[in-house]
Amino acid sequence: MIGVAEIKRLLPHRYPMLLVDRAMWTDDGALVVVKAITCNEPWYDDIGDDDDHGYPGTLLVESWMQAAGVVLCLTGEVDVPAGHVMLAGKLSGLTFGRRVVPGDVLHHDVRIVRVVPGTVIVSGETTVGGEVVLSLERVMLAFRPAGTLPVAEGAR
């Protein structure tokens, strides 16, 4: 099992935007990345007891994208250059299944479709208890040197 400490060595994300908890190798050699949804996450701060606790779809996609980064770094199928960051490009075939709520455990499955220098095309889905809650037909990811990206004014 790969825990949070190792994931933090692979990804630049930190609280509250680190949206994966661990990764596990399956018996057939695949890597599954896991995220447990809890009601203590900051996006639920202003939610009342009777309000909708559906996990935001944008965060579900972001969690899957972070899982893609973990898979690309750990499987060895893609050469991830040191000092580079992964940027999401085109996304196609995005579909959502049932709502995700606190108590659900996401299992992100990421498959590498094609690799070209500096770019990877992936696909996959996220399941909860075997039920698909997110599906992505194709996502284009690009690796770019971190130092060449503009920094937003006021950003650290």
N, C-alpha and C positions, 0 to 999 in steps of 0.2 A: 504494500500500500504506500502511496505517496501522499504525505500530509501537507498541511498548510505551510510549514517552514520551507519545504522544497518548492511548493507552488510559488511562494513569494520570491524565491530565487529565479524562477522562470518568467514571471509576469511583473510588470511595473505597478499593477493595481494594489491599493491598500484600502482599509476601511474608510468609508462605507462601500466602496465600489469593487472590492474583491468579491466576486460572486461565484466562486467555486471553493469547495471545502477539501476535497481529496480526489485521488485518482487510483483506480484499481485495475490490475491486469486480469482478464478473464481466462478461463481454462483454454479457450481457443486462441489466445494471444492478442486479443483486442484490448485497447485501453479505454475504460469507461471513466468519465469524470462526473463527480457527484456534488450536488448542492442541496443542503437541507434548508427548507423555507421555514422561518420562525416568525412569530408575531412581534418579536423584539427588534425587527429591522427598522431602520430610520424612516422608511417610506410609510410606515404604519403609525408614526408618532401622533398624527392628528386624526386618526381614525377612531371613531367611537365604537363602543361595544356592538351596536346594532348596525354599523356601516359595513359596506362591502370590503372584505379582506382579500379580494382577488389580487394575485401578484401581478404587477404591471407587465404588460406584454413586452415593452421595450427592455425591461430588465431581464426577462426570460431570454430574449434574443442576445443581449449582452453576456449573460451567463454562458450561453452556448458558444458565443464567439471566444470567450476566455477559455472555455474547454478546448476549442480548436487550437488556441495557442499552446496549451499544455500538451495536447496530442502531438502537434508538430515538433515541439521541443524534445519530447521524450521518445517518440517512436524511431527516430533516426532515419525516417524515410525522406526527410527534407533537411537540407543544410540551412539552418537558421544562423545567419551571420551575427557575430558578436557586435554589440553596439547598434543593432538595428531594432526597429519597432515594427510590429505587425499592424497594417492598416486594412480595414475592410473596404472592399470596392463594391462591385455590383452584387446584389442579392436577388435571387429569383426563386419563385415557387415557395414562398413563405406561407405556411398555413398553421393556424392554431387549432388545437383540440379543446378539451374541456378546460375550465378555469383551474389555475393553480392556486392553492390556499395554504396558509400556515399548517404545518404538520406534514406536507408533501415532501418527498425526497426526489429530486430530479436526477435522472441518469442520462447524461449527455453522450450520444454516440456520434463520433465524427469520422467520416471516411474521406480519404484523400482520393480525388478523382484524377487530377492531372497536375504535374509539376513542370514549370518552365522557369528558367533563371529569374529569380526575384519575385516570382508569383506562384501561388498555389490555388487550385480550385478544389473546394471541399463540398461535401454534402452530409446530411445526417438528420437526426431527430433527437428529441428529448422525450423520455417516457417517465411516467409516475406509476409504479405498480404494474408495469407492462403496457399501460395505455399511453398512446402517443398524444402529447400535449403541444408539441411543436415539430414542424417538419420543414426542412430547407432543401430544395432541389439542388441549388448551386449557390456557392458563395465564392467570390474572388478575393483572395487575400494577397497583399503585396508587402514586401519587406523593404524598408527604406532606412537609411542612416538616421539615427535619432538627432544628430547635430544639424541636419539640414532642414528639419521641420521648424516652421515658425512657432514662436512661443507667444501665446496670447498675453496682452497687456495685463499686468496684475497677477499673472500666474507665477508659481514658484518653479 
